[in-house]
Amino acid sequence: MPQQSIHVRRGREEDIPVVARVLAQAFDGDSYDPEGTAARIRRRVELGVSPENSFIAEKDGKIVGTATGIPFETWVGGVKLRLMGIAGVATGWEARRQGVARALMLALLDRAKEEGFHLMGLYPFRPSFYQAFGFGSVEMECHYTIPTTFLPESKSDARELFDEHLPLVQNLYDQAAMHGSFCNLRRSKVWEERWNGWRDCMRIGIWDGSELTAYAVMKPSGWKLQCREIVWNSTAGFRGLLGFLRSLSDQYTQIDLRLPADVALMPALKETQFWGPNSDRYCYVTTEGMAKLVDLPGVFQARSYPKHLSFAVRMVVADPVDGGELAFDLELSNGSACVSKPGATSLPEVRFTTMSLAQWFLGTYSASALQRVGALETNCADLLPHLDEAAAGPMPYNRERY
């Protein structure tokens, strides 16, 4: 039987019941609940995510897949950039391994370019699938499950947070996002949804006089505390949170923490012996997010850089989607970038893939680290320290999911 072609179109509100079945088939597992999925989609529409943000894949007039691209703003290098967040890439049971997800991803890539997004981001069900579209792993998290007594002792002014504190919490989150990399701004409706969803959690703030310097949202589960969110804008605030959580060790003997991989918690712990995942103490690193720069080379001119840096380099970027390469000259000076077509002047050359480019641009890995494992190639090793400094940006206080 000849293979039927896949038709991709924008979503409509009347698609929701069928789209909900496809999403439930893809993600619900042993709790198949298309009606509940449909309710969540409608709630998302109420929060401002229009059905037109989704693409629908059809075969022979039947909906067989869906994927959504949600507009966000994210902070990179001290500047807000336009981000398309990819969510719900799903194929129905009867259409697996027929190119449906690929067709949807290509449609989202085209839309991101046409609508002027700087980059795209997602949380993968399987990273290797998205690597084929040029996405690189950019949010590395350390997950700690440890006895609460391992945390350092530190005195602080810790207070429970109530509804009247929400503006201060929002302001602290925005400050942390501004100083981070790939940290996304939250709409007011999203904040309302999250805050209400945390009412069964412990919401604790650390104060320096009248200033909120850190907060944590922890979910009690028997004798364990599970971290839902932790944000800070100072070392004292972070240490204060850890000290407060340790003070609860008589009530909660174990804690689950999730922190950016570049936040070195180990030196602060009282004990650093870790065993396997079936023990009461273990730690592992995982990929939480992936990204791809879309607006090449324009995205380089959209962010800021350290003002003292001054150098020029030829960038060559390979994209696995079409197998082609994009070359351009990049010059940094006085905190900004100028990009142009490759000129006649011989410049040091750096070769990226779109995956390693996102990892460097967003400060996940240095150019030197990427070069050591072969993810970046250059004919001028002396350039690597300058590239490292260019993309490092400010120390991220929090890399929060969208």
QUIMORA-V152885 format. One record per residue. N is the residue number from 0. SS is DSSP state (2 for helix, 1 for strand, 0 for the rest). PHI is phi in whole degrees, -180 to 180 (999 if undefined). OMEGA is omega as a letter, one per 30 degrees, with the letter a starting at -180 (NA if undefined). Layout:
N_SS_PHI_OMEGA, N_SS_PHI_OMEGA
This chain:
0_0_999_a, 1_0_-65_l, 2_0_-71_l, 3_0_-79_a, 4_0_-76_a, 5_0_-101_l, 6_1_-107_a, 7_1_-114_l, 8_1_-139_l, 9_1_-74_a, 10_0_-76_l, 11_0_-133_a, 12_2_-61_a, 13_2_-71_l, 14_2_-77_a, 15_2_-54_a, 16_2_-60_a, 17_2_-74_l, 18_2_-60_l, 19_2_-62_l, 20_2_-65_l, 21_2_-63_l, 22_2_-65_l, 23_2_-65_l, 24_2_-64_a, 25_2_-80_a, 26_2_-122_a, 27_0_-80_l, 28_0_60_a, 29_0_-85_l, 30_0_-120_a, 31_0_-56_a, 32_0_-147_a, 33_2_-62_l, 34_2_-66_l, 35_2_-65_l, 36_2_-64_l, 37_2_-61_l, 38_2_-64_l, 39_2_-67_l, 40_2_-63_a, 41_2_-65_l, 42_2_-65_l, 43_2_-65_l, 44_2_-62_l, 45_2_-61_l, 46_0_-83_l, 47_0_107_l, 48_0_-93_a, 49_0_-68_l, 50_2_-57_l, 51_2_-70_l, 52_2_-73_a, 53_1_-99_l, 54_1_-107_l, 55_1_-117_l, 56_1_-102_a, 57_1_-125_l, 58_1_-131_a, 59_0_55_l, 60_0_79_a, 61_1_-108_l, 62_1_-70_a, 63_1_-124_a, 64_1_-166_l, 65_1_-155_l, 66_1_-158_a, 67_1_-123_l, 68_1_-118_a, 69_1_-105_l, 70_1_-71_l, 71_1_-137_l, 72_1_-119_a, 73_1_-135_a, 74_1_-91_l, 75_1_-141_l, 76_0_56_l, 77_0_77_a, 78_1_-133_l, 79_1_-80_l, 80_1_-118_l, 81_1_-84_a, 82_1_-120_l, 83_1_-99_l, 84_1_-88_a, 85_1_-92_a, 86_1_-144_l, 87_1_61_l, 88_1_-77_a, 89_1_-139_l, 90_1_-125_l, 91_0_-66_a, 92_2_-54_a, 93_2_-83_a, 94_2_-123_a, 95_0_-68_l, 96_0_58_l, 97_0_-124_l, 98_0_87_a, 99_2_-67_a, 100_2_-62_l, 101_2_-63_l, 102_2_-61_l, 103_2_-68_l, 104_2_-65_l, 105_2_-64_l, 106_2_-65_l, 107_2_-67_l, 108_2_-61_l, 109_2_-63_a, 110_2_-64_a, 111_2_-61_l, 112_2_-69_a, 113_2_-65_a, 114_0_-95_l, 115_0_77_l, 116_0_-73_l, 117_0_-79_a, 118_1_-154_l, 119_1_-123_l, 120_1_-142_a, 121_1_-161_l, 122_0_-113_a, 123_0_-83_l, 124_0_-81_l, 125_0_-154_a, 126_2_-54_a, 127_2_-62_l, 128_2_-63_a, 129_2_-80_l, 130_2_-60_l, 131_0_-64_l, 132_0_-105_l, 133_0_90_l, 134_0_-87_l, 135_1_-111_l, 136_1_-73_a, 137_1_-126_l, 138_1_-120_l, 139_1_-95_a, 140_1_-117_l, 141_1_-98_l, 142_1_-105_a, 143_1_-111_l, 144_1_-122_a, 145_1_-143_l, 146_1_-60_a, 147_2_-61_a, 148_2_-70_l, 149_2_-71_a, 150_0_-70_a, 151_0_-72_l, 152_0_-81_l, 153_0_-163_l, 154_0_-83_a, 155_0_-158_l, 156_1_-93_a, 157_1_-101_a, 158_1_-139_l, 159_1_-69_a, 160_0_-99_l, 161_0_-121_a, 162_2_-57_a, 163_2_-68_l, 164_2_-89_a, 165_2_-55_l, 166_2_-58_l, 167_2_-69_l, 168_2_-64_l, 169_2_-60_a, 170_2_-64_l, 171_2_-65_l, 172_2_-60_l, 173_2_-62_l, 174_2_-61_a, 175_2_-65_l, 176_2_-63_a, 177_2_-62_a, 178_0_-93_a, 179_0_-107_l, 180_0_-136_a, 181_0_67_l, 182_1_-105_a, 183_1_-101_l, 184_0_-76_l, 185_0_-106_l, 186_0_-72_a, 187_2_-61_l, 188_2_-68_l, 189_2_-67_l, 190_2_-60_l, 191_2_-60_l, 192_2_-62_a, 193_2_-66_a, 194_2_-59_l, 195_2_-66_l, 196_2_-71_l, 197_0_-96_a, 198_0_-69_l, 199_0_-94_a, 200_0_-111_l, 201_1_-83_a, 202_1_-112_a, 203_1_-122_l, 204_1_-116_l, 205_1_-109_a, 206_1_-118_l, 207_1_-121_a, 208_0_68_l, 209_0_-95_a, 210_1_-99_l, 211_1_-81_a, 212_1_-110_l, 213_1_-166_l, 214_1_-148_l, 215_1_-138_l, 216_1_-116_a, 217_1_-122_l, 218_1_-102_l, 219_1_-70_l, 220_1_-142_a, 221_0_65_a, 222_0_-96_a, 223_1_-118_l, 224_1_-109_l, 225_1_-114_a, 226_1_-75_l, 227_1_-97_l, 228_1_-162_l, 229_1_-141_a, 230_1_-138_l, 231_1_-150_l, 232_0_-126_l, 233_0_-156_l, 234_2_-62_a, 235_2_-63_l, 236_2_-64_l, 237_2_-64_l, 238_2_-62_l, 239_2_-63_l, 240_2_-62_a, 241_2_-61_l, 242_2_-65_l, 243_2_-63_a, 244_2_-63_l, 245_2_-65_a, 246_0_-66_l, 247_0_-94_a, 248_0_-63_l, 249_0_-68_a, 250_0_-97_a, 251_0_-122_a, 252_0_-87_a, 253_1_-137_a, 254_1_-138_l, 255_1_-106_l, 256_1_-123_l, 257_1_-125_a, 258_1_-133_l, 259_1_-54_a, 260_0_-62_a, 261_0_-87_l, 262_0_-94_a, 263_0_-81_l, 264_0_-78_a, 265_2_-51_a, 266_2_-62_a, 267_2_-90_a, 268_0_-78_l, 269_0_-76_l, 270_0_-129_a, 271_0_-128_l, 272_0_-88_a, 273_0_-120_l, 274_0_-115_a, 275_0_-78_a, 276_0_-66_l, 277_0_-90_l, 278_0_-97_l, 279_0_-91_a, 280_0_-149_l, 281_1_-158_a, 282_1_-146_l, 283_1_-145_a, 284_1_-110_a, 285_1_-140_l, 286_1_-87_l, 287_1_-100_a, 288_1_-146_l, 289_1_-132_a, 290_1_-148_l, 291_1_-142_l, 292_1_-78_a, 293_0_-99_a, 294_0_-86_l, 295_0_-100_f, 296_0_-93_a, 297_0_-60_a, 298_2_-61_l, 299_2_-67_l, 300_2_-85_a, 301_2_-86_a, 302_0_-102_l, 303_0_-109_a, 304_0_-141_l, 305_0_-57_a, 306_0_-66_a, 307_0_-81_a, 308_0_-77_l, 309_1_-150_l, 310_1_-163_l, 311_1_-131_a, 312_1_-151_l, 313_1_-96_a, 314_1_-100_l, 315_1_-127_a, 316_1_-121_l, 317_1_-97_a, 318_0_-115_a, 319_0_-69_a, 320_0_-64_a, 321_0_-114_l, 322_0_74_a, 323_0_-94_l, 324_1_-127_l, 325_1_-117_l, 326_1_-117_l, 327_1_-157_l, 328_1_-96_a, 329_1_-120_l, 330_1_-125_l, 331_1_-104_l, 332_1_-162_l, 333_0_56_l, 334_0_84_a, 335_1_-133_a, 336_1_-121_l, 337_1_-123_l, 338_1_-118_a, 339_1_-155_l, 340_0_-66_l, 341_0_-55_a, 342_0_-96_a, 343_0_-75_a, 344_0_-67_l, 345_0_-76_l, 346_0_-123_l, 347_0_-57_a, 348_1_-116_l, 349_1_-127_a, 350_1_-113_l, 351_1_-115_l, 352_1_-98_l, 353_2_-61_l, 354_2_-66_a, 355_2_-71_l, 356_2_-63_l, 357_2_-63_a, 358_2_-65_l, 359_2_-76_a, 360_2_-60_a, 361_0_-91_l, 362_0_77_l, 363_0_-69_l, 364_0_-131_l, 365_0_-75_l, 366_2_-61_l, 367_2_-63_l, 368_2_-66_l, 369_2_-65_a, 370_2_-67_a, 371_2_-64_a, 372_0_-103_l, 373_0_81_l, 374_0_-84_l, 375_0_-144_l, 376_1_-126_l, 377_1_-148_l, 378_0_-98_a, 379_0_-147_a, 380_2_-63_l, 381_2_-65_a, 382_2_-79_a, 383_2_-57_l, 384_2_-60_l, 385_2_-69_l, 386_2_-65_l, 387_2_-57_a, 388_2_-70_a, 389_2_-62_a, 390_2_-99_a, 391_2_-63_a, 392_0_66_l, 393_0_-72_l, 394_0_-62_a, 395_0_-72_l, 396_0_-83_a, 397_0_-162_l, 398_0_-116_a, 399_0_-97_l, 400_0_-69_l, 401_0_-88_NA
